[in-house]
Amino acid sequence: MAEPVLITVKRYQCPHCSRTHSKKAAATAHIARCWRNPAAKGCKTCRHFAPPEEGPYPEHPGWPEQCDEERSLTGGLHTGCPLWAALTQTA
């Protein structure tokens, strides 16, 4: 029976999330629009982003993620938002 052959694969990972790509250009393009990249001014790095919350009891559906500035997130999260505000660091 033949033995498996070990190969090494080069991948490029976003420094802001765990997403990887086989091509450097694809990784670079992802970084520019990554929701966790503060330079992309995305929802997940914004002061106005409210993450989803569970309901108070099983019958209650909870609350979806939302923007406190009332920008609709039903079509997905955004980058390059004109309402974006940096998260404040508290020590």
N, C-alpha and C positions, 0 to 999 in steps of 0.2 A: 504494500500500500504506500502511496506517495505521501510525503509530509508537506504541510502547508509552508509557503514561502513568506518570510517576513519582509514587508516593504515599508518604507518611510514616506509619509505624505506631508507636504508643506501646506499649512492652512494659515489664513490671516484672520485675526480676531479683533473685533471692535473693542477699544479700551473702555467703553462705557457700559457694555452689556456682554453677554456670553455668545453672541452671534458670530459664526465663523464663515469664511468664504474661501473657495479654492483659488480665486483670482484677486490680486492686489487691487485692481481697479474697482472691482465689485465691493470690496471691503471699504475702500475710500469713499465710494458713492454712498454706502450705507451710513458711514460715520457722519456724513453731512446732513443726513435726515434722521439719525437715531433719536428716538424719543428721550433717551437718558443723557444725551449730549447737551450741556447747558448752552454751548455756542449755537446750537440749532434752534434755540428758543422753542422747545417742545413742551407739551403739556406736563409730562412727568417731572420736569425741572422747574415748573412755574409755581409761584406762590398761590395762584388762584385755583390750582388743580385739587379736587377733592376725590380721593380714591373711593372705590365701591365699599359699601358697608353692608353687613348682614342685617337682617331684620331682627326685631326684638324677640320673636318667637317663630317656630317653624312655618306657620301659615302665612307670615308676612314675607313678601319677596325681597325686602331690603331696598337699598338705594344704589343705583348705578353710579359709575364714576361721572363726575360733572365738573364744569367750570363755574367758579363763583362769580365770574364776570358775565355769566349767562350766555357764553358761546356754546353752541350745540356740539355735543360730542357723539351724537347718534351715528354719524358717518365715520367715526374713528377719531383717533387723536390727531393733533395738528403739530406742525413745525413751522417756524417763521411767523409766529403769531404776533400781530401788532399790539395785543393786550398783554403779552408776556411780561412777567416781573420776576426777578431773581428770588429764589428762596433766601430767607434771612437766616444767618447762622447764629444760633444761640449757644452761649458757653455755659 
